[in-house]
Amino acid sequence: MDAAKAQGRTGGRPSDMVADKLAAAKARKAKGESVTVIAKALKVSRATLYRALAETE
């Protein structure tokens, strides 16, 4: 792990919430759409969406 970290690598699965999806989700949430509708439209789980929104606030 130390050797990988020294090369700039990180472990784990890549996030499904990339910057453009997150921006779209924030805009739709600001308009008053429900989290369920936004999550279905962006093809992510509600938990993923809640987590991403909480991390940015």
DSSP file (Angstrom, degrees, kcal/mol; ACC not computed):
  #  RESIDUE AA STRUCTURE BP1 BP2  ACC     N-H-->O    O-->H-N    N-H-->O    O-->H-N    TCO  KAPPA ALPHA  PHI   PSI    X-CA   Y-CA   Z-CA
    1    1 A M     >        0   0    0      0, 0.0     4,-2.6     0, 0.0     5,-0.2   0.000 360.0 360.0 360.0 -39.1    0.0    0.0    0.0
    2    2 A D  H  >  +     0   0    0      1,-0.2     4,-2.1     2,-0.2     5,-0.1   0.893 360.0  50.4 -64.6 -39.2    2.8    2.4    0.8
    3    3 A A  H  > S+     0   0    0      2,-0.2     4,-1.0     1,-0.2    -1,-0.2   0.909 112.0  47.4 -65.3 -41.2    4.4    1.9   -2.6
    4    4 A A  H  4>S+     0   0    0      1,-0.2     5,-2.4     2,-0.2     3,-0.5   0.910 111.4  50.7 -65.7 -42.0    1.1    2.5   -4.4
    5    5 A K  H ><5S+     0   0    0     -4,-2.6     3,-1.5     1,-0.2    -1,-0.2   0.872 105.4  56.6 -63.7 -36.8    0.5    5.6   -2.3
    6    6 A A  H 3<5S+     0   0    0     -4,-2.1    -1,-0.2     1,-0.3    -2,-0.2   0.789 105.8  51.7 -64.4 -27.3    4.0    6.9   -3.2
    7    7 A Q  T 3<5S-     0   0    0     -4,-1.0    -1,-0.3    -3,-0.5    -2,-0.2   0.411 124.4-104.7 -89.1   1.4    3.0    6.6   -6.8
    8    8 A G  T < 5S+     0   0    0     -3,-1.5     2,-0.3     1,-0.3    -3,-0.2   0.614  74.8 138.3  88.6  12.6   -0.2    8.6   -6.3
    9    9 A R      < -     0   0    0     -5,-2.4     2,-0.3    -6,-0.1    -1,-0.3  -0.649  34.6-160.8 -92.1 148.5   -2.6    5.7   -6.4
   10   10 A T        -     0   0    0     -2,-0.3     2,-0.1     2,-0.1    -5,-0.0  -0.926  14.8-124.9-124.3 153.9   -5.5    5.3   -4.1
   11   11 A G        +     0   0    0     -2,-0.3     2,-0.1     2,-0.0     0, 0.0  -0.379  59.4  53.9 -90.6 171.8   -7.5    2.2   -3.3
   12   12 A G  S    S-     0   0    0     -2,-0.1    -2,-0.1     2,-0.0     0, 0.0  -0.180  87.9 -46.6  98.4 172.0  -11.1    1.5   -3.6
   13   13 A R        -     0   0    0      1,-0.1     3,-0.1    -2,-0.1    -2,-0.0  -0.570  61.7-106.7 -80.4 139.7  -13.9    1.7   -6.1
   14   14 A P        -     0   0    0      0, 0.0    -1,-0.1     0, 0.0     2,-0.1  -0.343  42.0-100.8 -64.2 147.4  -14.2    4.9   -8.2
   15   15 A S        -     0   0    0      1,-0.1     3,-0.0     2,-0.1     0, 0.0  -0.393  17.4-149.2 -69.6 144.6  -17.1    7.2   -7.2
   16   16 A D  S    S+     0   0    0      1,-0.2     2,-1.3    -2,-0.1    -1,-0.1   0.649  82.8  81.3 -85.4 -17.6  -20.2    7.1   -9.4
   17   17 A M        -     0   0    0      4,-0.1    -1,-0.2    31,-0.1    -2,-0.1  -0.693  65.4-179.1 -93.9  86.9  -20.9   10.8   -8.7
   18   18 A V     >  -     0   0    0     -2,-1.3     4,-2.4     1,-0.1     3,-0.3  -0.327  44.4 -93.6 -78.4 169.5  -18.7   12.6  -11.1
   19   19 A A  H  > S+     0   0    0      1,-0.2     4,-2.3     2,-0.2     5,-0.2   0.845 123.2  50.0 -57.2 -40.7  -18.6   16.4  -11.1
   20   20 A D  H  > S+     0   0    0      2,-0.2     4,-2.0     1,-0.2    -1,-0.2   0.883 111.7  48.0 -70.4 -35.9  -21.2   16.9  -13.9
   21   21 A K  H  > S+     0   0    0     -3,-0.3     4,-2.4     2,-0.2    -2,-0.2   0.902 112.3  50.1 -66.2 -40.3  -23.7   14.5  -12.2
   22   22 A L  H  X S+     0   0    0     -4,-2.4     4,-2.5     2,-0.2    -2,-0.2   0.904 110.1  49.6 -65.4 -41.6  -23.2   16.3   -8.9
   23   23 A A  H  X S+     0   0    0     -4,-2.3     4,-2.2    -5,-0.2    -1,-0.2   0.907 112.1  48.4 -63.7 -41.5  -23.8   19.7  -10.5
   24   24 A A  H  X S+     0   0    0     -4,-2.0     4,-2.4     2,-0.2    -2,-0.2   0.903 111.2  50.5 -64.8 -41.0  -26.9   18.4  -12.2
   25   25 A A  H  X S+     0   0    0     -4,-2.4     4,-2.5     2,-0.2    -2,-0.2   0.912 110.1  49.5 -64.3 -42.9  -28.2   16.9   -8.9
   26   26 A K  H  X S+     0   0    0     -4,-2.5     4,-2.3     2,-0.2    -1,-0.2   0.914 111.7  48.9 -62.4 -43.1  -27.6   20.2   -7.0
   27   27 A A  H  X S+     0   0    0     -4,-2.2     4,-1.2     1,-0.2    -2,-0.2   0.914 113.5  45.8 -63.8 -43.3  -29.4   22.2   -9.6
   28   28 A R  H  <>S+     0   0    0     -4,-2.4     5,-2.1     1,-0.2     4,-0.4   0.872 112.0  51.6 -68.7 -36.6  -32.4   19.8   -9.7
   29   29 A K  H ><5S+     0   0    0     -4,-2.5     3,-1.2     1,-0.2    -1,-0.2   0.890 106.8  54.2 -65.5 -39.3  -32.5   19.7   -5.8
   30   30 A A  H 3<5S+     0   0    0     -4,-2.3    -1,-0.2     1,-0.3    -2,-0.2   0.805 104.0  56.0 -64.2 -29.4  -32.5   23.5   -5.8
   31   31 A K  T 3<5S-     0   0    0     -4,-1.2    -1,-0.3    -5,-0.1    -2,-0.2   0.577 124.9-104.4 -78.9  -9.3  -35.5   23.5   -8.1
   32   32 A G  T < 5 +     0   0    0     -3,-1.2    -3,-0.2    -4,-0.4    -2,-0.1   0.556  66.1 152.1 101.4   8.4  -37.3   21.3   -5.5
   33   33 A E      < -     0   0    0     -5,-2.1    -1,-0.3     1,-0.1     2,-0.1  -0.390  49.3-105.4 -70.0 151.2  -37.2   17.9   -7.2
   34   34 A S     >  -     0   0    0      1,-0.1     4,-2.2    -2,-0.1     5,-0.2  -0.403  19.8-121.6 -75.9 155.0  -37.3   14.9   -4.9
   35   35 A V  H  > S+     0   0    0      1,-0.2     4,-2.8     2,-0.2     5,-0.2   0.863 111.9  57.4 -64.0 -36.6  -34.1   12.9   -4.3
   36   36 A T  H  > S+     0   0    0      2,-0.2     4,-2.1     1,-0.2    -1,-0.2   0.923 108.5  44.9 -61.1 -45.5  -35.8    9.8   -5.5
   37   37 A V  H  > S+     0   0    0      2,-0.2     4,-2.1     1,-0.2    -2,-0.2   0.912 114.6  48.6 -65.9 -43.3  -36.6   11.3   -8.9
   38   38 A I  H  X S+     0   0    0     -4,-2.2     4,-2.3     1,-0.2    -2,-0.2   0.928 110.9  50.6 -62.7 -45.5  -33.1   12.8   -9.2
   39   39 A A  H  X>S+     0   0    0     -4,-2.8     5,-2.2     1,-0.2     4,-0.8   0.903 110.8  48.4 -61.6 -42.4  -31.5    9.5   -8.3
   40   40 A K  H  <5S+     0   0    0     -4,-2.1     3,-0.5    -5,-0.2    -1,-0.2   0.908 111.8  49.8 -64.2 -40.7  -33.5    7.6  -10.9
   41   41 A A  H  <5S+     0   0    0     -4,-2.1    -2,-0.2     1,-0.2    -1,-0.2   0.874 116.2  41.2 -66.6 -37.0  -32.7   10.2  -13.6
   42   42 A L  H  <5S-     0   0    0     -4,-2.3    -1,-0.2    -5,-0.2    -2,-0.2   0.481 109.4-123.9 -89.6  -3.0  -29.0   10.1  -12.9
   43   43 A K  T  <5S+     0   0    0     -4,-0.8     2,-0.3    -3,-0.5    -3,-0.2   0.907  70.7 117.7  59.6  46.8  -29.0    6.3  -12.5
   44   44 A V      < -     0   0    0     -5,-2.2    -1,-0.2    -6,-0.1    -2,-0.1  -0.894  69.1 -96.6-130.9 164.3  -27.5    6.3   -8.9
   45   45 A S     >  -     0   0    0     -2,-0.3     4,-2.1     1,-0.1     5,-0.1  -0.402  29.4-117.4 -78.0 160.1  -28.9    5.1   -5.7
   46   46 A R  H  > S+     0   0    0      1,-0.2     4,-3.0     2,-0.2     5,-0.2   0.888 116.9  55.4 -61.7 -38.5  -30.6    7.5   -3.2
   47   47 A A  H  > S+     0   0    0      1,-0.2     4,-2.5     2,-0.2    -1,-0.2   0.907 107.0  49.1 -61.9 -42.6  -27.9    6.7   -0.7
   48   48 A T  H  > S+     0   0    0      2,-0.2     4,-2.4     1,-0.2    -1,-0.2   0.908 113.2  47.5 -62.2 -42.3  -25.2    7.7   -3.2
   49   49 A L  H  X S+     0   0    0     -4,-2.1     4,-2.4     2,-0.2     5,-0.2   0.929 112.2  47.9 -67.1 -45.9  -27.0   10.9   -3.9
   50   50 A Y  H  X S+     0   0    0     -4,-3.0     4,-2.3     1,-0.2    -2,-0.2   0.916 113.0  49.6 -59.3 -43.2  -27.6   11.8   -0.3
   51   51 A R  H  X S+     0   0    0     -4,-2.5     4,-1.9    -5,-0.2    -2,-0.2   0.917 111.9  47.4 -63.3 -44.5  -23.9   11.1    0.5
   52   52 A A  H  X S+     0   0    0     -4,-2.4     4,-1.0     1,-0.2    -1,-0.2   0.893 113.2  48.1 -66.2 -40.3  -22.6   13.2   -2.4
   53   53 A L  H  X S+     0   0    0     -4,-2.4     4,-0.7     1,-0.2     3,-0.3   0.888 111.6  50.2 -67.5 -38.1  -24.9   16.1   -1.5
   54   54 A A  H >< S+     0   0    0     -4,-2.3     3,-0.5     1,-0.2    -2,-0.2   0.857 106.7  55.0 -68.1 -35.3  -23.8   15.9    2.2
   55   55 A E  H 3< S+     0   0    0     -4,-1.9    -1,-0.2     1,-0.2    -2,-0.2   0.772 108.9  48.3 -69.4 -25.7  -20.1   15.9    1.3
   56   56 A T  H 3<        0   0    0     -4,-1.0    -1,-0.2    -3,-0.3    -2,-0.2   0.582 360.0 360.0 -92.7 -10.0  -20.5   19.1   -0.7
   57   57 A E    <<        0   0    0     -4,-0.7    -1,-0.2    -3,-0.5    -2,-0.2   0.456 360.0 360.0 -92.9 360.0  -22.4   21.1    2.0
